[in-house]
């Protein structure tokens, strides 16, 4: 495995652990979201919204950790990439379309992490081993 993929694996684990911390915080006290992220419309943040955000964050964390464990699994790699694309889209839309999350440090951090992660994972595609041709493998088994 390439050195780049090993670094990417470490990055995914680190991001996953941080996300788990954010999940716990979302369940523990929903004011975390209104004070750090959605400062443009804190009145929209309630317990239900915070728990939904927490579950979304936990799911993303689990997927990213699974990818770090099995980084050569191309399907899992694609799904993990999409978790970062979705996070980037979410925070960009909240900042620039809905205006609920002004560009504070609380919003810039996930934007930077998601952007860096998307770029790193796109670069990492070049380091992944080529997918095996399943039809050829099946043909060999029949013979």
C-alpha positions, 0 to 999 in steps of 0.5 A: 500500500502506498504511503499516501494511503497510509497517511489518508487512513490516519487522517480518516481515523482522526476525522472520525474520532473528532466527529464522534466527539461532535456526536456526543456533544450534539446529544448532550446539549443542543446549544452547542450547535446554536453557539458554534455552527448555526449562529445566524439563526440560533432559534432554528436549533432545537433538541430534535435538530441537534439529535438528527445532526448527531446521528448524521455525524455519527453515521459519517464517522462510522463510514470514515472509520470503516474506510480507514480500516479497509481503504482498498475497498473501492465501494466504501472509498466512494461512499466515504468520499460522498460523506465529505462532499455532502458535508461540504455541500451542507455547510456551504449551503447553510453559509451562503444560501440559507444564511444560518451559519455565518463564516465563523471558526465553527463553520470554517473548520468543517468546511476546511476539513471537508474540502481537504478531505475531498481533495485528498481522497480524489488524489488517493484514487490514483493509489488504489489498486485496480479493480479486478474484472469479476467476469474474468474471475468467474470465467476462470472458476467455470473452467 
